[in-house]
Amino acid sequence: MTSFTSAARQLTRQTGLAVRDARVVGSQHGYQHLMLTLAGSRRAFAKVATESRAGAPGDAPAQTAPGDAPAQTAPGDAPAQTAPGDAPAQTAAAFAAEASGLRWLAEADAVPVPEVLAVTETALVISMISPGPATPSAAFRFGAELAQLHATGAEAFGAPWPGFIASLPLDNTPAPAGTPWPQWYASRRLQPYLEMAVDSGALRRQDAQLVEAVIDRIDSLAGPPEPPSRIHGDCWAGNVLWSGDRGWLIDPAAHGGHRETDLAMLALFGAPSLDRILVGYNDAIPLAAGWRSRVPLHQLHPLLVHACLFGPSYREGVRSAAREALSA
């Protein structure tokens, strides 16, 4: 077993940072999670690739720590299964995507994000965020700052880097100029994961037909046109840290997308003080009429991702979201 001292030496070699101490706090998606002490007593958090990207049997579940990027699951879920075909190159791409997303979100100077201290093919190191309470005032401010982040915008739907969500590749191929969001969402976010879920047996053919009906009607279900927003892309409650009476974003699947997607993700597993987040958001930049009825449409993609990762336990969630989207 790697000692803390040798882990610190290894990270120093990998990243060029002066790592004084490294303490393993968990593992997830084939990565070890480490709490680091750097020169000058600065604290940091690292994800480090294990020898097998899929992880070894018996890996401990990830333990959330200040600044940690937690597992993208709801409470009670089984550990995520790594997608077939994962390889060192894919791990390097996942770390690069996370680092690119964090830096791109930081450029907006709206919602705070950890600083990327180092990224290599086998490690990602970010600054530590000291934990605090999710107060109503923090939630209100987070909502307003999230609205500002979205308003910063993006050049197109998609992103100039290959994306990842949990252990699954995320097609960020930018939409050609003039492509509306509904068509991009259907082709880049719904269809690929629907096919994957059916192929794996997580969804049955009759389940797929409901999602296909949503895809067929997506233009009429998506609401009024909106320009590309700068979104987190995986904005469930576990990817929001509370510190200094603010919400911080971690572990993004960032891209140019629809702003309602982040809000729908916050509702998916119940963000704390969600009502205050929504008030803060709507006070800053009002949402389009009917946005609440479109929440299931935006939740359909993460539910399909969960079906791909966790199997048939998410079958009914996918079916319910599709039915609600169709009835909106």
SEGU-443153 format. One record per residue (C-alpha): residue number from 1; x, z, y. Coordinates in steps of 0.25 Angstrom, whole numbers, always signed. Example, Ala and Ser with C-alpha at 12.3 -4.5 7.8 and 13.67 -1.06 7.14 Angstrom:
<torvexs>
(1, (+49, +31, -18))
(2, (+55, +29, -4))
</torvexs>
This chain:
<torvexs>
(1, (+0, +0, +0))
(2, (+5, -4, +14))
(3, (+10, +8, +22))
(4, (+5, +10, +36))
(5, (+20, +9, +41))
(6, (+22, -4, +33))
(7, (+8, -9, +38))
(8, (+13, -7, +52))
(9, (+26, -14, +50))
(10, (+19, -26, +43))
(11, (+9, -27, +55))
(12, (+21, -26, +65))
(13, (+27, -38, +58))
(14, (+14, -46, +57))
(15, (+9, -44, +71))
(16, (+22, -40, +80))
(17, (+15, -27, +84))
(18, (+22, -14, +84))
(19, (+13, -7, +74))
(20, (+17, +7, +72))
(21, (+6, +11, +62))
(22, (-4, +4, +54))
(23, (-16, +11, +47))
(24, (-25, +4, +37))
(25, (-40, +8, +40))
(26, (-47, -2, +31))
(27, (-49, -16, +27))
(28, (-59, -27, +28))
(29, (-60, -42, +24))
(30, (-46, -42, +18))
(31, (-39, -35, +30))
(32, (-33, -22, +32))
(33, (-37, -14, +45))
(34, (-26, -6, +51))
(35, (-25, +3, +63))
(36, (-12, +1, +70))
(37, (-3, +9, +79))
(38, (+5, +0, +88))
(39, (+17, +3, +97))
(40, (+13, +12, +108))
(41, (+2, +19, +100))
(42, (-7, +7, +102))
(43, (-18, +6, +91))
(44, (-23, -7, +85))
(45, (-31, -12, +73))
(46, (-26, -23, +63))
(47, (-32, -31, +52))
(48, (-22, -35, +42))
(49, (-24, -45, +31))
(50, (-23, -39, +17))
(51, (-15, -47, +6))
(52, (-29, -52, +1))
(53, (-38, -57, +12))
(54, (-50, -53, +3))
(55, (-45, -39, +2))
(56, (-42, -31, -11))
(57, (-52, -24, -19))
(58, (-54, -10, -14))
(59, (-51, -13, +0))
(60, (-56, -2, +9))
(61, (-68, -6, +18))
(62, (-64, -7, +33))
(63, (-64, +5, +41))
(64, (-68, +3, +55))
(65, (-58, +8, +65))
(66, (-56, +7, +80))
(67, (-53, -7, +83))
(68, (-56, -11, +69))
(69, (-63, -24, +66))
(70, (-73, -19, +55))
(71, (-79, -26, +43))
(72, (-90, -36, +47))
(73, (-100, -30, +38))
(74, (-112, -21, +40))
(75, (-112, -6, +35))
(76, (-114, -6, +20))
(77, (-109, -20, +18))
(78, (-99, -23, +6))
(79, (-85, -27, +11))
(80, (-84, -42, +15))
(81, (-79, -52, +5))
(82, (-68, -61, +10))
(83, (-72, -75, +10))
(84, (-66, -84, -1))
(85, (-54, -92, +4))
(86, (-48, -82, +13))
(87, (-33, -83, +14))
(88, (-22, -78, +23))
(89, (-25, -90, +33))
(90, (-39, -86, +34))
(91, (-35, -71, +37))
(92, (-26, -76, +48))
(93, (-37, -85, +54))
(94, (-47, -73, +53))
(95, (-37, -64, +61))
(96, (-34, -75, +71))
(97, (-49, -77, +73))
(98, (-52, -62, +76))
(99, (-40, -62, +86))
(100, (-45, -75, +93))
(101, (-59, -69, +94))
(102, (-54, -56, +99))
(103, (-46, -63, +110))
(104, (-57, -73, +114))
(105, (-67, -61, +115))
(106, (-57, -53, +124))
(107, (-55, -65, +133))
(108, (-70, -63, +138))
(109, (-66, -49, +143))
(110, (-80, -44, +139))
(111, (-81, -36, +127))
(112, (-68, -29, +123))
(113, (-61, -33, +110))
(114, (-48, -27, +104))
(115, (-35, -34, +108))
(116, (-28, -43, +98))
(117, (-14, -37, +96))
(118, (-9, -46, +85))
(119, (-15, -57, +75))
(120, (-7, -63, +64))
(121, (-11, -70, +51))
(122, (-12, -56, +44))
(123, (-16, -46, +55))
(124, (-24, -44, +67))
(125, (-21, -32, +76))
(126, (-31, -28, +88))
(127, (-31, -17, +97))
(128, (-38, -4, +93))
(129, (-51, +0, +100))
(130, (-54, +15, +101))
(131, (-68, +18, +96))
(132, (-79, +23, +104))
(133, (-95, +25, +104))
(134, (-105, +13, +105))
(135, (-112, +19, +117))
(136, (-124, +13, +123))
(137, (-115, +10, +136))
(138, (-105, +3, +127))
(139, (-115, -5, +120))
(140, (-121, -10, +133))
(141, (-107, -13, +139))
(142, (-104, -21, +126))
(143, (-117, -29, +127))
(144, (-113, -33, +141))
(145, (-99, -36, +138))
(146, (-103, -44, +125))
(147, (-112, -53, +134))
(148, (-100, -55, +143))
(149, (-92, -59, +131))
(150, (-102, -69, +127))
(151, (-103, -75, +141))
(152, (-89, -78, +141))
(153, (-92, -89, +132))
(154, (-85, -99, +123))
(155, (-81, -113, +123))
(156, (-89, -117, +111))
(157, (-97, -111, +100))
(158, (-86, -107, +90))
(159, (-71, -103, +93))
(160, (-58, -110, +93))
(161, (-53, -102, +81))
(162, (-58, -101, +66))
(163, (-67, -88, +65))
(164, (-70, -77, +55))
(165, (-81, -68, +53))
(166, (-77, -56, +43))
(167, (-69, -64, +32))
(168, (-77, -77, +34))
(169, (-72, -89, +42))
(170, (-81, -92, +54))
(171, (-81, -107, +59))
(172, (-78, -106, +74))
(173, (-77, -121, +76))
(174, (-82, -123, +90))
(175, (-94, -131, +92))
(176, (-93, -145, +98))
(177, (-97, -145, +113))
(178, (-112, -144, +115))
(179, (-115, -139, +101))
(180, (-126, -128, +102))
(181, (-124, -114, +96))
(182, (-135, -115, +86))
(183, (-128, -127, +79))
(184, (-115, -120, +79))
(185, (-120, -107, +74))
(186, (-127, -114, +62))
(187, (-115, -122, +58))
(188, (-104, -112, +61))
(189, (-111, -99, +58))
(190, (-123, -101, +49))
(191, (-121, -113, +40))
(192, (-107, -109, +35))
(193, (-110, -95, +31))
(194, (-124, -99, +25))
(195, (-117, -108, +16))
(196, (-106, -98, +12))
(197, (-117, -87, +9))
(198, (-125, -96, +0))
(199, (-112, -101, -7))
(200, (-108, -87, -10))
(201, (-122, -83, -15))
(202, (-125, -73, -3))
(203, (-137, -82, +1))
(204, (-146, -89, -8))
(205, (-151, -103, -5))
(206, (-165, -98, +1))
(207, (-157, -89, +10))
(208, (-149, -101, +15))
(209, (-162, -108, +18))
(210, (-166, -98, +28))
(211, (-152, -99, +36))
(212, (-153, -114, +35))
(213, (-167, -114, +42))
(214, (-160, -106, +53))
(215, (-149, -116, +54))
(216, (-160, -128, +54))
(217, (-167, -121, +66))
(218, (-155, -115, +73))
(219, (-157, -123, +86))
(220, (-171, -117, +88))
(221, (-167, -103, +84))
(222, (-154, -101, +92))
(223, (-161, -99, +106))
(224, (-156, -105, +119))
(225, (-143, -112, +120))
(226, (-131, -103, +124))
(227, (-117, -106, +127))
(228, (-106, -101, +118))
(229, (-103, -86, +119))
(230, (-90, -79, +116))
(231, (-95, -70, +105))
(232, (-89, -60, +95))
(233, (-96, -67, +83))
(234, (-96, -55, +74))
(235, (-102, -45, +84))
(236, (-108, -35, +74))
(237, (-107, -20, +77))
(238, (-95, -18, +69))
(239, (-87, -27, +78))
(240, (-90, -19, +90))
(241, (-81, -7, +93))
(242, (-85, +3, +104))
(243, (-74, +9, +113))
(244, (-73, +13, +127))
(245, (-88, +11, +129))
(246, (-87, -3, +125))
(247, (-89, -12, +113))
(248, (-77, -20, +108))
(249, (-78, -32, +99))
(250, (-69, -33, +87))
(251, (-68, -43, +75))
(252, (-74, -55, +81))
(253, (-79, -68, +76))
(254, (-78, -73, +90))
(255, (-83, -87, +94))
(256, (-91, -95, +104))
(257, (-105, -92, +99))
(258, (-119, -87, +103))
(259, (-120, -74, +111))
(260, (-132, -69, +103))
(261, (-123, -69, +90))
(262, (-115, -57, +94))
(263, (-128, -49, +98))
(264, (-134, -53, +85))
(265, (-122, -48, +78))
(266, (-123, -34, +85))
(267, (-137, -33, +80))
(268, (-134, -37, +65))
(269, (-128, -23, +61))
(270, (-133, -15, +73))
(271, (-123, -13, +84))
(272, (-124, +1, +91))
(273, (-132, +1, +104))
(274, (-136, -14, +102))
(275, (-147, -12, +112))
(276, (-137, -8, +122))
(277, (-128, -20, +119))
(278, (-139, -29, +120))
(279, (-144, -23, +134))
(280, (-130, -24, +139))
(281, (-128, -39, +134))
(282, (-142, -43, +140))
(283, (-139, -36, +153))
(284, (-126, -44, +155))
(285, (-131, -58, +150))
(286, (-145, -59, +145))
(287, (-148, -65, +131))
(288, (-156, -77, +129))
(289, (-171, -75, +126))
(290, (-174, -73, +112))
(291, (-160, -68, +108))
(292, (-165, -57, +99))
(293, (-173, -67, +90))
(294, (-160, -74, +88))
(295, (-152, -62, +82))
(296, (-155, -66, +68))
(297, (-150, -80, +70))
(298, (-137, -75, +75))
(299, (-136, -64, +64))
(300, (-137, -75, +53))
(301, (-123, -79, +54))
(302, (-117, -65, +52))
(303, (-127, -62, +41))
(304, (-123, -75, +34))
(305, (-108, -70, +35))
(306, (-112, -57, +29))
(307, (-119, -64, +18))
(308, (-106, -72, +15))
(309, (-98, -59, +15))
(310, (-107, -49, +8))
(311, (-116, -58, +0))
(312, (-131, -57, -3))
(313, (-133, -44, +4))
(314, (-134, -52, +17))
(315, (-144, -62, +11))
(316, (-156, -55, +17))
(317, (-150, -53, +31))
(318, (-147, -68, +31))
(319, (-161, -71, +27))
(320, (-167, -62, +37))
(321, (-159, -67, +49))
(322, (-162, -81, +45))
(323, (-177, -78, +44))
(324, (-177, -71, +58))
(325, (-169, -82, +64))
(326, (-179, -92, +60))
(327, (-191, -83, +64))
(328, (-186, -81, +78))
</torvexs>
